């Protein structure tokens, strides 16, 4: 039950004799009351036919959150029986969270803190989370590239780049499960030799063997691997390097006329970026490309590549300023994360495109151009939050994200952490946390809501850092509003709930004031519509059920046949192409997992693209009454300050 429910407690009296019986039924309750009695007890008399049963209903309501207990007795002459039951009484409130994130290189930060008004003091409070790195374990992404089985030119190049990118980071964190350094370096030498045997006479590369048609993007990507390997002092064959460089210098002559304009421009931008990595920077051609294409018509990824080329060019100040404005306007942010969306439409497969690759490209460019930008740690958090089994979706995503994280490490985390952070709240010392050496651990300090609510005024939370290294923090507030009639709220999701009749149209009706009426015994479809305006990670969609409904779980053998939902789920189909750099899966529903529990339904997904989504389940109205239904809610599980909820509903089962 929920606090605020009014219901009919059903009691079945069975007569196992061969004669009718007049039965007195009595009941009493704690933490609940019977509506027709002021004393918390109720009674009635009923005639039960021989060898038959009669159901009686005792109108009752909840008193407060906690546990309600009922004792029921039945007496007829010398016959008697009794039962005792207990039911949980939930608070029909939703939880809410807000948070701020930041970094401290030296000194202190101050954050104003005040307990929200009208909240339950027994729930939530202030959370202060700290860590010394953004680079949670990257071993799985590295090993994914090392062990990728097919070994086309793109994968060989990606493997070389991953070694160049991550050798410093993984060594610093003394990562386990890696092959010995000598084995990794020997593999790079072997991959370079294999690629040399695949190079065409024009300096370019196909996917599988020498003599295959050269793909412009693949050829640039292999050149990128050669440049990164040379930067890390691997022995790159001089002739191979120079031929590849020549291919890039004349890249426009190698792009087929059938390629679309945005794909063509992206290939040219990537070539200019790689030429800069090869100490052959051509900022004049980069400026010309922007003038020819128009900055607004370039893909976000292309802008990232060109920004890396032009950010240090004195003659490109106007172009750089325009690119900064464009990125600021195109970013999608939440409190904790940020990302960009990149698309080439039908040219995706020619450029091996993906959105997380674009985030990696832009992250690296921003670190070089605006190292103090507050977008940088947000993009890192978003990328790390999207990993599945420790890595990203395909070889291209892993390569460009790892390159960006390597630059992040060498820019912000090169100093080995050795510091103490101390926290004060108002005049009170809240605690301290110590970080010594490389570690991916996170530490947490909690202040209960009961303490915060006892202070009527705003307090300052002061956090200091003493020592070397960078401190990352999240200061969050969790709470549950006391209001039992919450309106919808959108802080990153829009959620709406409706009840639909299944068997007869008149089984479900809705009043003008929004109250739902459902016939007792009827089956209903509970439908949730969720809208995500941007990409979301590790999403939980939760729908609390009214106490008078019971879900029909189709995975249980004892459940009746559950009618399927004919509406689409709103899933984005990912495509099914496979071109060496990994493949995209088809998915029939948007969620990865769902639970149908006694009091709520849940659906979960690791990644949710922007769009509208449908989720539904079937329930049966089992108990008459007037029930308060808490709002349906969607949230990012690891960034709960990104959430949305529907409104509180009232359901009458009759």
VEXDREN-2710 file (C-alpha; in Angstrom, 1 decimal):
% VEXDREN-2710
k/r/px/py/pz
1/UNK/0.0/0.0/0.0
2/UNK/0.9/3.7/-0.2
3/UNK/0.3/6.3/2.5
4/UNK/-3.0/7.9/1.5
5/UNK/-4.6/4.8/0.1
6/UNK/-8.2/3.8/0.9
7/UNK/-9.0/0.2/0.2
8/UNK/-11.3/-2.7/0.9
9/UNK/-9.6/-5.5/2.9
10/UNK/-10.9/-8.7/1.5
11/UNK/-11.7/-11.6/3.9
12/UNK/-12.9/-15.0/2.6
13/UNK/-15.0/-17.0/5.1
14/UNK/-15.4/-20.7/4.2
15/UNK/-18.0/-23.1/5.6
16/UNK/-16.9/-26.7/5.5
17/UNK/-20.0/-28.1/7.2
18/UNK/-23.2/-29.5/5.7
19/UNK/-25.4/-26.7/7.2
20/UNK/-25.5/-22.9/6.7
21/UNK/-23.6/-20.9/9.4
22/UNK/-24.1/-17.4/10.8
23/UNK/-20.6/-16.1/11.2
24/UNK/-19.4/-13.1/13.2
25/UNK/-16.3/-11.5/11.6
26/UNK/-14.1/-9.1/13.6
27/UNK/-10.9/-7.3/12.7
28/UNK/-8.5/-4.9/14.2
29/UNK/-5.5/-3.0/12.8
30/UNK/-2.4/-1.1/13.8
31/UNK/-1.0/1.7/11.5
32/UNK/-4.3/1.5/9.6
33/UNK/-7.9/2.2/10.4
34/UNK/-11.2/0.8/9.4
35/UNK/-13.3/3.7/7.9
36/UNK/-16.6/2.7/9.6
37/UNK/-15.0/2.6/13.0
38/UNK/-13.2/5.2/15.1
39/UNK/-11.5/2.6/17.3
40/UNK/-9.4/0.9/14.7
41/UNK/-11.6/-2.2/14.7
42/UNK/-14.5/-3.5/12.6
43/UNK/-17.1/-6.3/12.7
44/UNK/-20.0/-7.7/10.7
45/UNK/-22.2/-10.8/10.6
46/UNK/-22.6/-12.9/7.5
47/UNK/-24.5/-16.1/6.6
48/UNK/-22.3/-18.6/4.8
49/UNK/-24.2/-21.4/2.9
50/UNK/-23.2/-25.1/3.5
51/UNK/-20.0/-26.1/1.9
52/UNK/-19.6/-22.7/0.4
53/UNK/-17.6/-19.5/0.8
54/UNK/-18.4/-15.8/1.1
55/UNK/-16.1/-12.8/0.6
56/UNK/-16.6/-9.8/2.9
57/UNK/-14.8/-6.5/2.5
58/UNK/-13.8/-4.2/5.3
59/UNK/-13.2/-0.6/4.1
60/UNK/-9.9/0.7/5.6
61/UNK/-7.2/3.3/5.0
62/UNK/-3.5/3.7/5.9
63/UNK/-2.3/5.8/8.8
64/UNK/1.3/6.5/8.1
65/UNK/4.3/5.0/6.3
66/UNK/5.7/1.8/7.8
67/UNK/4.0/-1.5/8.3
68/UNK/0.2/-2.1/8.8
69/UNK/-0.9/-5.2/10.7
70/UNK/-4.3/-6.8/10.7
71/UNK/-5.9/-9.4/12.9
72/UNK/-9.1/-11.1/11.6
73/UNK/-11.2/-13.5/13.6
74/UNK/-14.4/-15.5/12.6
75/UNK/-16.7/-17.2/15.1
76/UNK/-19.8/-19.3/14.6
77/UNK/-21.0/-21.3/17.7
78/UNK/-18.2/-23.7/18.5
79/UNK/-16.4/-23.0/15.3
80/UNK/-13.7/-20.4/15.1
81/UNK/-10.6/-19.3/13.1
82/UNK/-8.2/-16.4/13.0
83/UNK/-5.4/-14.9/10.9
84/UNK/-2.9/-12.2/11.1
85/UNK/-1.2/-10.4/8.2
86/UNK/1.1/-7.5/7.7
87/UNK/1.5/-5.2/4.7
88/UNK/4.2/-2.6/3.9
89/UNK/3.0/1.0/3.6
90/UNK/5.2/3.0/1.3
91/UNK/5.6/6.8/1.2
92/UNK/4.2/7.7/-2.3
93/UNK/7.0/10.1/-2.9
94/UNK/9.6/10.1/-5.6
95/UNK/13.3/10.7/-4.9
96/UNK/15.1/13.6/-6.5
97/UNK/18.7/14.5/-6.9
98/UNK/20.8/17.6/-7.9
99/UNK/24.5/17.8/-8.1
100/UNK/27.5/19.9/-9.1
101/UNK/30.8/18.6/-10.4
102/UNK/34.3/20.1/-10.5
103/UNK/38.0/19.7/-10.2
104/UNK/40.6/21.3/-7.8
105/UNK/44.3/21.5/-8.8
106/UNK/45.1/23.6/-5.7
107/UNK/43.4/25.6/-2.9
108/UNK/39.8/25.4/-1.9
109/UNK/36.3/25.5/-3.3
110/UNK/33.1/26.7/-1.5
111/UNK/29.6/25.5/-2.3
112/UNK/26.4/26.9/-0.6
113/UNK/24.2/24.2/0.8
114/UNK/20.7/24.3/2.2
115/UNK/18.2/21.5/2.9
116/UNK/15.1/21.7/0.5
117/UNK/11.8/22.7/2.1
118/UNK/9.0/20.1/2.5
119/UNK/11.1/16.9/2.4
120/UNK/11.1/13.8/4.4
121/UNK/14.0/14.1/7.0
122/UNK/14.4/10.3/7.2
123/UNK/15.6/10.1/3.6
124/UNK/18.6/11.3/1.7
125/UNK/21.1/14.1/2.5
126/UNK/24.3/15.5/1.1
127/UNK/26.9/13.3/-0.7
128/UNK/30.5/14.4/-1.3
129/UNK/32.3/12.0/-3.7
130/UNK/36.0/12.5/-4.5
131/UNK/38.6/10.7/-6.6
132/UNK/42.1/11.4/-8.0
133/UNK/41.5/10.4/-11.6
134/UNK/39.0/10.4/-14.4
135/UNK/40.6/7.4/-16.0
136/UNK/38.9/4.4/-14.6
137/UNK/40.3/1.2/-15.8
138/UNK/41.0/1.3/-19.5
139/UNK/42.6/-2.1/-19.8
140/UNK/39.5/-3.8/-21.4
141/UNK/39.5/-1.2/-24.2
142/UNK/43.2/-1.8/-24.9
143/UNK/42.9/-5.6/-24.8
144/UNK/39.8/-5.4/-27.1
145/UNK/42.0/-3.7/-29.8
146/UNK/44.9/-6.1/-29.1
147/UNK/42.8/-9.2/-29.5
148/UNK/40.5/-8.1/-32.3
149/UNK/40.5/-11.2/-34.6
150/UNK/40.1/-10.1/-38.2
151/UNK/43.3/-8.0/-38.8
152/UNK/42.2/-5.8/-41.8
153/UNK/44.3/-2.7/-42.4
154/UNK/41.9/-0.6/-40.2
155/UNK/42.3/-2.9/-37.2
156/UNK/46.0/-3.3/-37.5
157/UNK/46.3/0.5/-37.6
158/UNK/44.0/0.9/-34.7
159/UNK/46.0/-1.6/-32.7
160/UNK/49.2/0.4/-33.3
161/UNK/47.5/3.6/-32.3
162/UNK/46.2/2.1/-29.1
163/UNK/49.7/1.1/-28.0
164/UNK/51.0/4.6/-28.8
165/UNK/48.1/6.1/-26.9
166/UNK/47.9/4.0/-23.7
167/UNK/51.4/2.8/-22.9
168/UNK/52.1/5.7/-20.6
169/UNK/48.7/5.6/-18.9
170/UNK/48.6/1.8/-18.3
171/UNK/52.2/1.8/-17.0
172/UNK/51.4/4.6/-14.6
173/UNK/48.5/2.7/-13.1
174/UNK/50.4/-0.6/-13.0
175/UNK/47.5/-2.2/-14.7
176/UNK/47.1/-6.0/-14.3
177/UNK/46.2/-8.5/-17.1
178/UNK/48.4/-6.8/-19.7
179/UNK/50.9/-8.7/-21.8
180/UNK/54.6/-8.0/-21.0
181/UNK/55.9/-4.7/-22.6
182/UNK/58.3/-6.6/-24.8
183/UNK/55.4/-8.6/-26.2
184/UNK/53.3/-5.5/-26.9
185/UNK/56.2/-3.7/-28.7
186/UNK/57.0/-6.8/-30.7
187/UNK/53.4/-6.9/-31.9
188/UNK/53.6/-3.3/-33.1
189/UNK/56.7/-4.1/-35.1
190/UNK/54.9/-7.1/-36.7
191/UNK/51.8/-5.1/-37.4
192/UNK/53.9/-2.4/-39.1
193/UNK/55.5/-5.0/-41.3
194/UNK/52.1/-6.5/-42.2
195/UNK/50.8/-3.1/-43.2
196/UNK/53.9/-2.4/-45.3
197/UNK/53.0/-5.5/-47.3
198/UNK/49.5/-4.2/-47.8
199/UNK/50.3/-0.7/-49.2
200/UNK/49.3/0.0/-52.7
201/UNK/51.4/1.7/-55.4
202/UNK/49.5/5.0/-54.9
203/UNK/50.5/5.0/-51.2
204/UNK/47.0/4.1/-50.0
205/UNK/45.4/1.0/-48.5
206/UNK/42.5/-1.3/-49.0
207/UNK/40.9/-3.4/-46.3
208/UNK/42.6/-6.8/-46.8
209/UNK/45.5/-7.0/-49.3
210/UNK/47.8/-5.1/-51.6
211/UNK/46.0/-4.5/-54.9
212/UNK/42.6/-4.0/-53.4
213/UNK/41.1/-0.6/-54.2
214/UNK/42.5/2.1/-51.9
215/UNK/39.9/3.5/-49.5
216/UNK/40.6/7.2/-48.7
217/UNK/39.6/7.0/-45.1
218/UNK/41.5/3.7/-44.4
219/UNK/44.6/5.2/-46.1
220/UNK/44.5/8.2/-43.8
221/UNK/43.9/6.0/-40.8
222/UNK/47.0/3.9/-41.5
223/UNK/49.0/7.1/-42.0
224/UNK/47.7/8.2/-38.6
225/UNK/49.1/4.9/-37.1
226/UNK/52.4/5.5/-38.7
227/UNK/52.6/9.0/-37.3
228/UNK/51.7/7.9/-33.8
229/UNK/54.2/5.0/-33.9
230/UNK/56.9/7.3/-35.0
231/UNK/56.1/9.8/-32.2
232/UNK/56.6/6.9/-29.7
233/UNK/60.0/6.0/-31.3
234/UNK/58.9/2.8/-33.1
235/UNK/60.9/2.1/-36.3
236/UNK/58.5/3.1/-39.1
237/UNK/59.9/2.2/-42.6
238/UNK/60.9/5.5/-44.2
239/UNK/59.6/4.7/-47.7
240/UNK/56.3/3.5/-46.4
241/UNK/55.9/6.7/-44.3
242/UNK/56.7/9.0/-47.2
243/UNK/54.4/7.2/-49.7
244/UNK/51.6/7.5/-47.2
245/UNK/52.3/11.1/-46.6
246/UNK/52.2/11.8/-50.3
247/UNK/48.8/10.1/-50.6
248/UNK/47.5/12.5/-47.9
249/UNK/49.0/15.5/-49.6
250/UNK/47.0/14.7/-52.7
251/UNK/43.9/13.3/-50.9
252/UNK/41.4/15.3/-53.0
253/UNK/42.4/13.4/-56.1
254/UNK/41.8/10.1/-54.4
255/UNK/38.2/10.7/-53.2
256/UNK/35.7/9.1/-55.6
257/UNK/33.1/11.5/-57.2
258/UNK/30.3/9.3/-55.8
259/UNK/31.1/10.4/-52.2
260/UNK/28.7/12.9/-50.7
261/UNK/29.8/16.4/-49.9
262/UNK/29.9/16.0/-46.1
263/UNK/31.8/12.7/-46.4
264/UNK/34.3/14.3/-48.8
265/UNK/34.9/17.2/-46.4
266/UNK/35.3/14.9/-43.4
267/UNK/38.0/12.9/-45.3
268/UNK/39.9/16.1/-46.1
269/UNK/39.7/17.3/-42.5
270/UNK/41.0/14.0/-41.2
271/UNK/43.8/14.1/-43.7
272/UNK/44.8/17.6/-42.6
273/UNK/44.7/16.4/-38.9
274/UNK/47.0/13.4/-39.7
275/UNK/49.4/15.5/-41.8
276/UNK/49.8/17.7/-38.7
277/UNK/50.7/14.6/-36.7
278/UNK/53.3/13.7/-39.4
279/UNK/55.0/17.2/-39.0
280/UNK/53.4/18.3/-42.3
281/UNK/50.9/20.8/-41.1
282/UNK/49.0/22.7/-43.7
283/UNK/46.8/25.4/-41.9
284/UNK/46.3/27.3/-45.1
285/UNK/44.5/24.4/-46.7
286/UNK/42.5/23.9/-43.5
287/UNK/41.3/27.6/-43.6
288/UNK/40.5/27.1/-47.3
289/UNK/38.4/24.0/-46.5
290/UNK/36.3/26.0/-44.0
291/UNK/35.8/28.7/-46.5
292/UNK/34.8/26.3/-49.3
293/UNK/32.5/24.1/-47.2
294/UNK/31.1/26.6/-44.8
295/UNK/31.7/25.9/-41.1
296/UNK/28.0/25.2/-40.4
297/UNK/27.9/22.5/-43.1
298/UNK/31.0/20.6/-41.7
299/UNK/30.3/17.6/-39.4
300/UNK/31.1/18.1/-35.8
301/UNK/33.9/15.6/-36.1
302/UNK/35.4/17.5/-39.0
303/UNK/35.4/20.7/-36.9
304/UNK/37.3/18.8/-34.1
305/UNK/40.0/17.7/-36.6
306/UNK/40.3/21.2/-38.0
307/UNK/40.4/22.8/-34.6
308/UNK/43.4/20.6/-33.7
309/UNK/45.2/21.9/-36.9
310/UNK/44.3/25.6/-36.5
311/UNK/44.3/26.3/-32.8
312/UNK/47.9/27.4/-32.8
313/UNK/47.8/29.2/-36.2
314/UNK/48.0/33.0/-35.7
315/UNK/46.3/33.5/-39.1
316/UNK/43.3/31.5/-38.1
317/UNK/42.0/33.5/-35.2
318/UNK/38.7/34.2/-36.8
319/UNK/38.1/30.6/-37.8
320/UNK/39.1/29.3/-34.4
321/UNK/36.7/31.7/-32.7
322/UNK/33.9/30.6/-35.0
323/UNK/34.7/26.9/-34.3
324/UNK/34.6/27.5/-30.5
325/UNK/31.2/29.2/-30.9
326/UNK/29.8/26.3/-33.0
327/UNK/31.0/23.7/-30.5
328/UNK/29.5/25.6/-27.6
329/UNK/26.1/25.8/-29.5
330/UNK/26.1/22.1/-30.6
331/UNK/27.0/20.4/-27.3
332/UNK/24.4/18.5/-25.3
333/UNK/25.0/18.8/-21.6
334/UNK/23.7/17.4/-18.3
335/UNK/25.0/18.2/-14.8
336/UNK/27.7/15.6/-15.1
337/UNK/28.3/14.8/-18.8
338/UNK/28.5/16.3/-22.3
339/UNK/28.5/14.9/-25.8
340/UNK/28.2/15.8/-29.5
341/UNK/26.2/14.2/-32.3
342/UNK/27.8/13.6/-35.7
343/UNK/26.2/12.2/-38.8
344/UNK/27.2/11.7/-42.5
345/UNK/23.8/10.1/-43.4
346/UNK/24.4/7.6/-46.2
347/UNK/28.1/8.1/-46.1
348/UNK/28.6/6.6/-42.7
349/UNK/30.2/3.4/-43.9
350/UNK/32.7/5.3/-46.0
351/UNK/34.0/7.2/-43.0
352/UNK/33.3/4.5/-40.3
353/UNK/31.4/7.0/-38.4
354/UNK/30.1/6.9/-34.8
355/UNK/29.0/9.5/-32.2
356/UNK/31.4/8.5/-29.5
357/UNK/34.3/8.7/-32.0
358/UNK/33.3/12.3/-32.5
359/UNK/33.3/12.9/-28.8
360/UNK/36.9/11.6/-28.7
361/UNK/38.0/13.8/-31.6
362/UNK/36.5/16.9/-30.0
363/UNK/37.8/16.1/-26.6
364/UNK/41.4/15.9/-27.9
365/UNK/40.9/19.2/-29.8
366/UNK/39.5/21.0/-26.8
367/UNK/42.3/19.9/-24.5
368/UNK/44.8/21.5/-27.0
369/UNK/42.7/24.6/-27.7
370/UNK/40.9/25.4/-24.4
371/UNK/42.5/23.3/-21.6
372/UNK/40.5/25.2/-18.9
373/UNK/37.1/24.4/-20.5
374/UNK/34.6/22.9/-18.1
375/UNK/33.3/20.8/-21.0
376/UNK/36.4/18.6/-20.9
377/UNK/35.8/16.6/-17.7
378/UNK/32.1/16.4/-18.7
379/UNK/33.0/14.7/-22.0
380/UNK/35.4/12.4/-20.2
381/UNK/32.6/11.3/-17.7
382/UNK/30.2/10.8/-20.6
383/UNK/32.6/8.6/-22.5
384/UNK/33.6/6.5/-19.5
385/UNK/30.0/6.1/-18.5
386/UNK/29.1/4.6/-21.9
387/UNK/31.6/1.7/-21.8
388/UNK/30.1/-1.8/-22.0
389/UNK/32.3/-4.5/-20.5
390/UNK/35.0/-2.0/-20.1
391/UNK/35.2/-0.8/-23.7
392/UNK/33.3/1.1/-26.4
393/UNK/31.4/-0.2/-29.4
394/UNK/33.9/-0.7/-32.1
395/UNK/37.6/-0.3/-33.0
396/UNK/37.2/3.3/-34.3
397/UNK/35.5/4.5/-31.1
398/UNK/38.1/2.8/-28.9
399/UNK/41.0/4.3/-30.8
400/UNK/39.9/7.9/-30.8
401/UNK/38.6/7.9/-27.2
402/UNK/41.9/6.3/-26.0
403/UNK/43.9/9.0/-27.9
404/UNK/41.9/11.7/-26.3
405/UNK/42.2/10.1/-22.8
406/UNK/46.0/9.8/-23.3
407/UNK/46.2/13.5/-24.0
408/UNK/43.9/14.2/-21.0
409/UNK/46.2/12.1/-18.7
410/UNK/49.4/13.9/-19.9
411/UNK/47.7/17.3/-19.5
412/UNK/45.9/17.0/-16.2
413/UNK/47.1/13.9/-14.4
414/UNK/50.7/13.5/-15.2
415/UNK/51.6/14.3/-11.5
416/UNK/51.3/11.3/-9.3
417/UNK/48.5/12.0/-6.7
418/UNK/49.7/12.6/-3.1
419/UNK/47.2/14.9/-1.4
420/UNK/44.6/15.2/1.4
421/UNK/41.2/16.7/0.9
422/UNK/39.3/18.1/4.0
423/UNK/35.6/19.0/4.1
424/UNK/33.8/21.5/6.4
425/UNK/30.0/22.1/6.5
426/UNK/29.3/25.4/8.2
427/UNK/31.3/25.5/11.4
428/UNK/31.5/21.7/11.6
429/UNK/34.4/19.5/10.4
430/UNK/32.9/16.8/8.2
431/UNK/35.9/14.7/7.5
432/UNK/39.0/14.1/5.3
433/UNK/40.1/11.7/2.6
434/UNK/43.6/10.9/1.5
435/UNK/44.9/9.9/-2.0
436/UNK/48.4/8.6/-2.4
437/UNK/49.6/7.0/-5.6
438/UNK/47.7/6.0/-8.7
439/UNK/44.3/4.6/-7.9
440/UNK/40.9/4.5/-9.5
441/UNK/39.1/4.4/-6.2
442/UNK/36.3/6.8/-5.3
443/UNK/35.6/7.9/-1.8
444/UNK/32.3/9.2/-0.3
445/UNK/31.3/11.3/2.6
446/UNK/27.6/11.5/3.6
447/UNK/25.6/14.1/5.7
448/UNK/22.1/12.9/6.6
449/UNK/19.1/15.0/5.7
450/UNK/18.0/15.1/9.4
451/UNK/21.2/17.1/10.2
452/UNK/20.8/19.4/7.2
453/UNK/17.1/20.1/8.0
454/UNK/18.0/21.0/11.6
455/UNK/19.9/24.0/10.2
456/UNK/17.5/26.7/9.1
457/UNK/20.0/28.8/7.2
458/UNK/22.3/28.3/4.2
459/UNK/25.6/26.8/5.1
460/UNK/28.9/26.8/3.2
461/UNK/30.5/23.5/2.3
462/UNK/34.3/24.2/2.0
463/UNK/36.6/21.6/0.4
464/UNK/40.3/22.0/0.6
465/UNK/43.1/20.1/-1.2
466/UNK/46.7/20.0/0.2
467/UNK/49.3/18.2/-1.8
468/UNK/50.1/17.3/-5.4
469/UNK/47.7/16.0/-8.0
470/UNK/44.2/16.8/-9.2
471/UNK/41.1/16.3/-7.1
472/UNK/37.7/15.4/-8.8
473/UNK/34.5/15.9/-6.8
474/UNK/30.8/15.5/-7.0
475/UNK/28.6/17.3/-4.5
476/UNK/25.0/16.0/-4.6
477/UNK/21.8/16.4/-2.7
478/UNK/19.2/13.5/-2.6
479/UNK/15.7/14.0/-1.1
480/UNK/12.1/12.9/-1.2
481/UNK/9.4/15.6/-1.3
482/UNK/6.6/15.3/1.3
483/UNK/4.0/16.5/-1.3
484/UNK/1.7/13.5/-2.2
485/UNK/0.4/15.2/-5.3
486/UNK/3.5/15.9/-7.3
487/UNK/3.4/17.6/-10.7
488/UNK/5.5/16.4/-13.6
489/UNK/9.1/17.5/-13.7
490/UNK/11.7/17.4/-16.5
491/UNK/15.4/17.6/-15.6
492/UNK/16.6/15.5/-18.5
493/UNK/13.6/13.2/-19.3
494/UNK/9.9/13.6/-19.9
495/UNK/7.8/10.8/-18.6
496/UNK/4.0/10.2/-19.0
497/UNK/1.8/7.3/-17.8
498/UNK/-1.6/6.1/-19.0
499/UNK/-3.9/3.2/-18.2
500/UNK/-5.6/1.4/-21.2
501/UNK/-8.5/-1.1/-21.3
502/UNK/-7.7/-4.5/-22.8
503/UNK/-10.8/-6.6/-22.8
504/UNK/-13.7/-4.0/-22.8
505/UNK/-13.4/-0.3/-23.6
506/UNK/-15.4/0.7/-20.5
507/UNK/-13.1/-1.1/-18.1
508/UNK/-10.9/2.0/-17.9
509/UNK/-12.2/5.6/-17.7
510/UNK/-10.7/8.9/-16.7
511/UNK/-12.4/11.9/-15.1
512/UNK/-11.9/15.5/-16.1
513/UNK/-9.7/16.0/-13.0
514/UNK/-7.4/13.1/-14.1
515/UNK/-8.7/10.4/-11.7
516/UNK/-8.6/6.9/-13.3
517/UNK/-11.5/4.5/-12.8
518/UNK/-10.8/0.8/-13.4
519/UNK/-13.3/-2.1/-13.0
520/UNK/-12.3/-4.7/-10.4
521/UNK/-11.1/-7.8/-12.1
522/UNK/-10.3/-6.1/-15.4
523/UNK/-6.9/-6.4/-17.2
524/UNK/-5.3/-3.1/-18.0
525/UNK/-2.2/-2.1/-20.0
526/UNK/0.0/0.4/-18.2
527/UNK/1.8/2.5/-20.8
528/UNK/4.8/4.7/-20.2
529/UNK/6.1/7.2/-22.7
530/UNK/9.6/8.4/-22.1
531/UNK/11.3/11.2/-24.1
532/UNK/15.1/11.8/-23.9
533/UNK/16.1/15.1/-25.6
534/UNK/19.8/13.9/-25.7
535/UNK/21.9/10.8/-25.3
536/UNK/21.6/9.2/-21.8
537/UNK/23.6/6.6/-20.1
538/UNK/22.6/3.7/-17.8
539/UNK/19.0/4.7/-17.7
540/UNK/16.4/3.2/-15.2
541/UNK/12.7/3.7/-16.0
542/UNK/10.6/2.9/-12.9
543/UNK/6.8/2.8/-12.6
544/UNK/5.3/2.3/-9.1
545/UNK/2.0/0.4/-9.2
546/UNK/-1.2/1.3/-7.3
547/UNK/-1.7/-1.3/-4.5
548/UNK/-4.9/-2.5/-6.1
549/UNK/-3.1/-3.7/-9.3
550/UNK/-1.1/-6.8/-9.7
551/UNK/1.3/-7.2/-12.7
552/UNK/1.0/-10.2/-15.0
553/UNK/4.5/-11.4/-15.5
554/UNK/4.8/-13.5/-18.7
555/UNK/8.0/-15.2/-17.7
556/UNK/6.2/-17.0/-14.8
557/UNK/4.7/-20.4/-15.8
558/UNK/1.6/-19.8/-13.7
559/UNK/0.7/-16.5/-15.4
560/UNK/-2.2/-16.4/-17.9
561/UNK/-1.5/-15.5/-21.5
562/UNK/-0.5/-11.8/-21.6
563/UNK/-1.6/-9.9/-24.7
564/UNK/1.3/-8.3/-26.6
565/UNK/1.6/-4.6/-27.1
566/UNK/1.1/-3.7/-30.8
567/UNK/2.6/-0.3/-30.5
568/UNK/6.3/0.2/-31.5
569/UNK/8.8/0.6/-28.6
570/UNK/10.3/3.7/-30.2
571/UNK/13.6/2.0/-30.6
572/UNK/16.3/3.4/-32.9
573/UNK/17.5/0.7/-35.2
574/UNK/21.3/0.7/-35.3
575/UNK/21.9/-0.7/-38.7
576/UNK/23.6/-4.0/-39.7
577/UNK/26.7/-3.1/-41.7
578/UNK/29.9/-4.9/-41.1
579/UNK/33.1/-3.4/-42.6
580/UNK/36.0/-4.5/-40.6
581/UNK/35.7/-1.8/-37.9
582/UNK/33.0/-3.7/-36.0
583/UNK/29.3/-4.1/-36.6
584/UNK/26.1/-2.6/-35.2
585/UNK/23.4/-4.8/-33.7
586/UNK/19.7/-4.9/-34.5
587/UNK/17.6/-4.5/-31.3
588/UNK/13.9/-5.4/-31.0
589/UNK/13.3/-3.3/-27.9
590/UNK/15.1/-0.3/-26.4
591/UNK/15.8/-1.8/-23.0
592/UNK/18.4/-4.4/-22.0
593/UNK/16.6/-5.8/-19.0
594/UNK/13.2/-5.5/-17.1
595/UNK/11.8/-6.5/-13.8
596/UNK/8.1/-6.8/-12.8
597/UNK/8.0/-6.6/-9.0
598/UNK/5.2/-6.6/-6.5
599/UNK/5.0/-2.8/-6.2
600/UNK/6.8/-1.5/-9.4
601/UNK/7.9/-2.2/-12.9
602/UNK/11.4/-1.5/-14.0
603/UNK/13.3/-1.2/-17.4
604/UNK/17.0/-0.6/-17.8
605/UNK/19.4/0.2/-20.7
606/UNK/23.1/1.1/-20.8
607/UNK/22.6/3.6/-23.7
608/UNK/19.6/5.6/-24.7
609/UNK/19.7/7.7/-27.8
610/UNK/17.7/10.8/-28.1
611/UNK/14.1/10.1/-29.0
612/UNK/10.7/9.0/-27.8
613/UNK/10.3/5.5/-26.3
614/UNK/7.3/3.3/-25.3
615/UNK/7.2/0.8/-22.4
616/UNK/4.2/-1.2/-21.3
617/UNK/3.1/-4.1/-19.1
618/UNK/-0.2/-5.7/-18.2
619/UNK/-1.8/-5.8/-14.8
620/UNK/-5.1/-7.0/-13.3
621/UNK/-7.2/-4.9/-10.9
622/UNK/-7.5/-7.1/-7.8
623/UNK/-8.6/-5.0/-4.9
624/UNK/-11.3/-2.2/-4.8
625/UNK/-10.3/1.1/-3.3
626/UNK/-8.9/4.6/-3.9
627/UNK/-5.2/4.4/-4.4
628/UNK/-2.4/7.0/-4.6
629/UNK/0.1/6.2/-7.4
630/UNK/3.6/7.7/-7.1
631/UNK/5.0/9.3/-10.3
632/UNK/6.7/7.2/-12.9
633/UNK/10.4/8.2/-13.1
634/UNK/13.4/7.9/-15.4
635/UNK/16.9/8.7/-14.3
636/UNK/20.6/8.0/-15.1
637/UNK/21.6/5.6/-12.4
638/UNK/25.1/6.9/-12.0
639/UNK/24.1/10.6/-12.5
640/UNK/20.7/10.6/-10.7
641/UNK/20.5/14.4/-11.0
642/UNK/19.6/13.8/-14.6
643/UNK/16.0/12.6/-14.2
644/UNK/12.4/13.2/-15.1
645/UNK/9.1/12.2/-13.6
646/UNK/5.4/12.1/-14.4
647/UNK/2.8/13.3/-12.0
648/UNK/1.1/11.6/-9.1
649/UNK/-2.1/9.7/-10.2
650/UNK/-5.2/8.6/-8.3
651/UNK/-6.7/5.2/-9.3
652/UNK/-10.2/4.1/-8.2
653/UNK/-10.8/0.4/-8.5
654/UNK/-14.6/-0.4/-8.3
END
